[in-house]
């Protein structure tokens, strides 16, 4: 209202999807009404996010976020070594960056890893599977269940709970494959594009932003079912493509530089403002 009164174009940067919890899509209808009334330019962080408010008179512009190509540069980062986490050099390392809770899916992913280990699938393809989890709380309910699963399976040496870190870029170098295991739709998934920028192919639940940022079979892999069975199937595919990981990592870095750098986002942002008539 203040912007409209001053004849300044309002820009709404959508960080999350609009909830559909109220009957008859009331939330979306209310947001659309406000956007139409005040002529707001809607910048959504993914097609998925924008679709939750799109409708008559409201056409969101997808504005995928960018990351600093200098900070997330595999040639410049002083990485954490595998030995610092007691991970064998020949192991296959999966990594997840995110809060430890049920919605992030780490527990389901770990169950899928343990199934591979139990069945000896990893031995067949020469994979000694390990899982690195960055994020906390490491003493919460989800973390405790994951640790209990590891102890019951005699696999505590394969699980590495790092906790909260200030510089996640230092850990991507020890990962062979990054994973976004979120169960519900991820509005965007900044850690996904950070991993791509670091040249790490990524396995994602392809609902929401990760379905748009990871190219299936090129820079990573999609799964449509975030169940234990779904992740197990995804891991089978990941391990089967082991010889392709270096090429996929190179493509991930190249695509991230082109699509998800800060510079690329700035260009898209300015283009959207100009097209939308906002004053710079």
N, C-alpha and C positions, 0 to 999 in steps of 0.2 A: 504493500500500500504506500509506504514511504517512497519507494523507487518510482512508482507510477505517478505519485504527486509531483515528484521532481523531474518527471519525464526522463528517467534513467531506466534502461532495460534491466530487468532483474534476471539473474542467472541462478538456477537451482542445480547444484551438483549433487546428483543422486548417489549416495554411498550404499544404500540398501534397497531391496525391493519393498514395495508398498504392501503392507499386510492385507491378506484376504480374509482375515478373521471375522469381520463384521458381515452380517447378511446382505445379500444382493450387491456385493462388491462396493459397499458404501465408502470404504476408505479411498479406493481408487477414484470413485466419482467425486468425492470432496476435493481431492488433490487436483483432479482435472479442472474442476470448476474454478479453483483459485488460480491455476496456471492460465486458463483462458481469460479470466477477468482482468488479470494484471499483465498479460502478455509475457509470461515468464519463458525464458529460454531454458529448456530442460536438457541437461547434460548427464546422461546415464553412464555408469562405469562398465556396463555390458549391455548387450541386446536383451539379455534376460531381465536385468533390472529395469530397463526402459519399458519393456512389454507390460510391466505391472501397473503402469500409469498411462500408457498410450491409449488414445481414443479420439473421438471427434474433437478437432481443434487443438490437439496436443500430440506433437510428433517429436519424441525425444531424439536427441543426437547422441549416438554411442561415442563415449569418450574413454577408451581404454587408458588406464593409468600408465605412467612411465616410471622407470627407476634410473638411478644414476649409473651410467655406463662406466664411469671411472671408479666408483665404489665397488660395483659388482663386476670386476674385471679379473678373470681367472689368471691372467698373466701378471697382475700386480698384487693380488691379495696374499698376505702371509697367512697361509692356512694352518689349521690344526691338523696334526699328523694322526694317522691311525694308531700309532703306538701310544699316543697320549690317552687314547680311549681303550687301550688293550684290544685292538682289533687286528687280526692277522692281515698281513699285506695281501694275501691271495683271496681274501673273503669278498663276497658280493654284499655290498652295503646299500641298504635302503634307508632313506632319511625323510622325516616329516618335520616341518616347521609349523608350530601352532600350539595353541592352548591345549592342555590335556583335559578333555572332557568328552562325554559320550557323543556329542554332535560332531566332533572332529574325526571320529571313526578310527582312532589309533588302536583301540581294543580289537575291533574287527580285523584290521590289517594284521595285527600281531597273531591273532588266531589263525589267519590264513598262512602266515609265515610258518607257524608251528606245524600246520598240517603238511606243508611241503617238506619240512624237516623230518617229521614222523614217517612219511611215506618214502623218504629217501629220494624224492624228486631232485633235490639239490645235488645229491651225489651223482645222479645220472648225467647232469649237465655240468658237473664240475663246480657247483656253486656251494660255498659255505656261507649260508645266509645270516646276515646280521641286520638289526634294526636300530637306527639312531633316532631318538626323539628329542627335538629341541623345543623347549617350552615348559610351562609349569601349570599347576603346582605338582611337584614330584611326590608330595605326600597326600594328595587328594584321593578321592574314591577311585577315579579312573586309573590313576597311576598304581594304586595298591592292587587293583584287580589285575592289571597287566603284569605286575611283579609276581603276584601269586600264580598266574598262568605260567610264567617263566620257570618258577620254582617247581611247580608240579610236573612240568615237562623236562626238567633237568636242562634247561636252556638259558640259565641266567647269564651265561657268558656271551650269549648272542644278543642280549638286550642292553642298550646303552641310553640311560635317562640322563640327559645333560642338564636339563633345567633351563631357566631363563638365561638368555645371552643377549649382549648388546650388539654384537657383530655377527649375525648369522652367516654373512658371506664367507667367513673364515672356515665354515664347516662343509660347504658344498663340495670342496675339493676332495674330501674323503668319501663322498657318496658316488656310487655308480648310477643310481636311479633315485630321483626325488619322488615323493608321493603326496598328493593331496587327497586325503581319504574322507573328507567331510561328507556326512550322510545326507544332510539336507542341501538345498541349492546354495552354492557359493556365489554371492553377488558378483565378486570379481576374483579375488584370490591373489593378493600381491605377492605372496611367497612363491606362487607358481612362476610368475614372470621373473622374479629374482633368480630362481633356479635356472630358468632358461637362459637368462643373461650370463649366468656362470657356466653355461655350456653343459648342463646336466639334463638328460632326457627325463621326462616326467610322466608318471602314471597318475591319471586323475579320474575321479567320478565325474563323468561328463554331463553335469547338470548345472547350469548357470555359467559364470564366467570362464571356468577352466575348459569347457567345451569349445569356447571361442578362441582361447589363447594357445592351446596345445593342439597341434596338427597330428591327428591320429596316424600312427605309422611313420611319421616324418620326424617330429620333435618329441614324441612320446606316445602314450597309449591311452585310449579311452576305455572305461568300463561303464555299463549302463545300470548295473545293479550293485549298490554299495553294501551287499551282504557279505558274510564270510566267504560264501561260495563264489560271489562275484569277484572279490579280491583274489581269491585263490586262482580263478580262471585268468585274471589279469596278470598275476605273477607268472603263471605258466607261459603266457605269451611273451612277457618281458624276458624271461630266461631263455626262451627259444630264439629271441632276437639278439642274443648276447654279442655276437660278432658285429652287429650293426650299431652298438652303443657309441663307439667313437664318432662315426659319421653322423648319427642322430644328435650327438652333443654339439658338433660343429654347426649343424643346421639350426639347432636351438639357439645358439649364440647369434648366428647371422640373422635369424628371424626376429630375435629380441631386439637387436640393434636397429633393425628396420622398423619394427612396429611398436616397441615398448620402451624406448629410451625417453628420457625427459625431453630431449630435443624434438622427437617425433610427436610427443603429446602437446608440446607448446605450439607446434605448427598446426595441429588439428584444432587446438583450442582457439587460436587466433582466427583460423578459417571459419569456425563455427560462430564466433562473435561477429565477424564481418558479414557473414551470410544472414545472421539473425538480426542485424541492425543495431547491435549493442554498441554503446560508445566506448572507445578505448581510452 
